[in-house]
Amino acid sequence: MCMVAVAGCVKHAPYMVPAVETTPAFKEDPNWKAPAPADSVFRGDWWEAFGDPQLNALERQIEISNETLKAAEADLQFARASVRVARSNFGPQVSTSPSIARVQPSGNRATSSYHEAYGDFLLPVDVSYEADVWGRIRETVNINRANAQAAAADVQSAALSLHAELAVDYFTLRGLDRERELLENTVAAYQRALELTTNRYRGGIASAADVALAETQLETTRAQYVDVGVARASFEHAIAVLTGHPAATFALHVSPLTATPPAVPAVVPSQLLERRPDIAGAERRVAAADAQVGLATTAFYPVLTLSGTVGFESSSFGTWLAAASNFWSVAPTLAVNLFDSGRRRGLSDQARADYARTSAEYRETVLSAFREVEDELSALRILEEEARVQEAAVAAAERALELANNRYRGGVVTYLEVVTSQSAALSNQRTAVGILVRRMNATILLIKAIGGAW
């Protein structure tokens, strides 16, 4: 038994941040161009780099009205209060319980020598203090402090995620506005094409099949225009919740997306360990788990408690506070757990296993952060190239549509060729809008991946 206790009393090693493998640069780094010096000194809220006043106004409402962020802040306040509770154990605990009683003892008690009533006026002050000889209280404070720091990182992580989610929803909605504008213009063009085809049919130049095709193309595009409204309403409602508004009372005016993604300054992988709040939170949880190991180690040591009582006691109120009525006692106590059937050893093993788990989660968080940056860097590079190719495709489709219309007016082809060209042109235009939205969102996610503002 003594050997087990001695083995458990090995001194807990100082905490060290778990080692994690990093690289000197991201794989996509050669394609990540740093912006001009004037851009790299940006220090405000990162979403302001997009230059959209409406987005700026919505983002500011998150700090005020978002309920998820409020819950995270409440968790932080709870964690900070827990630190104060733990620190209170460094000082003595002082209490008092004054009482006034009228007592009538039994004359038949074995220790009673009289059967007369008397008064008992008692004013005690009890003092208790645990000497933190082995660091039990210190480790408890370290656990709560690390958890509070992790909660603070959670608030920052939640804020970063919410701001990014709002920006993604906002630009997706603006992309849908751009699509609706495109479809609205296309419906107007198809309406004119239907009128032209109808007139040609009345003049005996076009067939009834051409008119039917023109009507089909027009109504199909109108249905697509209406359908976009479903997705737009969904994103508008999501933005309402993020900004703390009921969906029924919130609305955003139509404003088609025309902006292009801003440049994002490059960072090196090692900077993520300092910038990402989720990495900071994961590391602080490792520190808390390490302190828990230290706390479990202190259970193998005895607990030294110093306690005492001082006060006044008298049988009458008049002599209650007289010098002769004072009393005191001092009682140091040493509590030693001699045998617990392996309970302390089990708790120590649990703490070490939890430390191993949190260390693995920390490394996984770092690896995921590196992956997210690589994902968004490659997405931006590929989407930029795709946007150039798609721009050429749109231009080609629009030329093909113009040629098809001219050939149809000249009676060279049927209206089927026009319909085919119209469908190709509209499809390529909508794809171009989708690529722009994806580029905006990839930029937002890259900013989130590198930890927010630069």
Buried (B, 14 or more C-beta within 10 A) or exposed (E): EEEBBEEBEEEBEEBEEBEBEBEEEBEBBEEBEEBEEEBEEBEEBBBBBBEBEEBBEBBBBBBEBBEBBBEBBEBBEEBBEBBEEBBEBEEEEEEEEEEEEEEEBEEEEEEEEEEEEEEEBBBBBBBBBBEBEBBBBBBBBBBBBBBBBBBBBBBBBBBBBBBBBBBBBBBBBBBBBBBBBBBBEBBEBBBEBBEBBBEBBEEEEBBEEBBEBBBEBBEBBBEBBEEBEEBBBBBBBBBBBBBBBEBEEBEBEEEBBEEEBBBBBBBEBEBBBEBBBBBBBBBBBBBBBBBBBBBBBBBBBEBBBBBBBBBBBBEEEEBBEEEEBEEEEEEEEEEEEEEEEEEBBEBBEEBBEBBEEBBEBBBEBBEBBBEBBBBBBBBBBBBBEBBEEBEEBBEEBBEBBEBBBEBBEEEEBBBEBBBBBBBBBBEBBBBBBBBBBBBBBBBBBBBBBBBBBB
